[in-house]
């Protein structure tokens, strides 16, 4: 049974930082690209960042580029998202996801991911 478990969310002031973690089990983690997405009520799930299976290729949305950093530790079956210079508009539930079928570059489309975590809330106050 595949499980992705996010942690590290919370309440932070604008300009602050958080580090999200996503621990994976039940899959060969190093075969999967990993992505982070976010969602607010009434809106579609939005791509944030993704990393290839070796960690060498990363992809970011324009809205977070330069502020967020995705990384992974295949020995720990964990992917991370470092959130710096947070803004109130970053408030959302953040989800991690696993993509087995990507080809070289990580993907942005939620439907292309195979497994999802339950999400962790990030709230940024102004």
C-alpha positions in Angstrom: 0.0 0.0 0.0 1.5 3.3 -1.1 1.5 6.1 1.4 2.7 9.7 1.1 2.6 11.6 4.4 3.2 15.3 4.5 4.3 17.2 7.5 5.7 20.6 8.5 2.8 22.9 7.7 1.7 25.6 10.1 1.0 29.3 10.7 3.8 31.7 9.9 4.1 35.4 9.4 4.7 37.0 6.0 8.4 36.8 5.2 8.9 33.7 7.3 9.9 30.2 6.4 8.7 26.7 6.6 10.0 23.3 5.6 7.6 20.7 4.4 8.4 17.0 4.3 6.7 14.1 2.5 7.6 10.6 3.6 6.9 7.9 1.1 6.3 4.2 1.7 5.1 1.2 -0.3 6.8 2.2 -3.5 10.3 2.3 -5.0 10.8 5.9 -4.2 13.8 6.4 -6.4 11.8 5.4 -9.5 9.4 8.3 -9.1 9.5 12.0 -9.9 8.0 13.9 -6.9 5.9 17.0 -7.0 4.3 19.5 -4.7 1.0 21.1 -5.4 -1.3 23.4 -3.5 -5.0 24.1 -3.3 -7.2 26.7 -1.8 -11.0 26.4 -1.4 -12.9 26.8 -4.6 -9.8 26.7 -6.8 -8.1 24.0 -8.8 -5.0 22.2 -7.5 -2.0 24.3 -8.5 1.5 23.1 -9.4 4.3 24.4 -7.1 7.5 22.4 -7.8 8.7 19.0 -8.9 12.0 17.0 -8.9 13.2 14.2 -11.0 14.0 10.8 -9.5 17.7 11.5 -9.0 17.1 15.0 -7.7 19.1 16.6 -10.5 16.3 18.2 -12.4 13.8 20.5 -10.7 10.9 22.6 -12.0 9.1 25.5 -10.3 6.0 27.5 -10.9 6.7 31.2 -11.7 4.9 32.2 -8.5 7.4 30.4 -6.2 10.6 30.4 -8.3 13.4 31.9 -6.2 11.5 31.5 -2.9 10.8 27.8 -2.7 13.3 24.9 -3.0 12.4 21.3 -3.7 14.8 18.5 -2.8 14.8 14.8 -2.1 16.6 12.2 -0.1 16.2 8.8 -1.7 17.9 7.1 1.2 15.1 8.4 3.5 12.3 8.1 0.9 11.5 11.7 1.6 10.9 14.8 -0.5 11.2 18.3 0.9 9.9 21.7 0.1 11.6 24.7 1.7 9.4 27.7 1.7 11.1 31.0 2.2 9.9 34.6 1.9 6.4 33.5 2.4 3.5 35.7 1.3 -0.2 35.6 2.4 -1.0 34.3 -1.1 1.0 31.2 -0.4 -1.7 30.1 2.1 -3.1 26.8 0.9 -3.1 23.1 1.6 0.1 21.6 0.2 0.1 18.1 -1.3 3.0 15.9 -2.4 2.5 13.5 -5.3 4.5 10.7 -7.0 4.8 10.3 -10.8 6.2 7.0 -12.2 5.7 7.7 -15.9 7.5 10.9 -16.4 10.1 11.1 -19.1 13.3 13.1 -18.1 11.6 16.3 -17.0 9.1 16.4 -14.1 5.6 17.3 -14.9 3.1 20.0 -13.9 -0.3 18.4 -14.5 -1.9 16.9 -11.4 -3.7 14.2 -13.4 -0.3 12.8 -14.5 0.7 11.9 -10.9 -0.1 8.4 -9.6 -0.2 8.8 -5.8 -1.1 11.7 -3.5 -0.7 12.5 0.2 -3.4 13.9 2.4 -2.0 17.4 2.5 -0.7 19.8 5.1 -2.0 23.3 5.8 0.2 26.3 5.3 -1.2 29.6 6.6 0.8 32.9 6.1 -0.5 35.9 8.0 0.1 39.5 6.9 
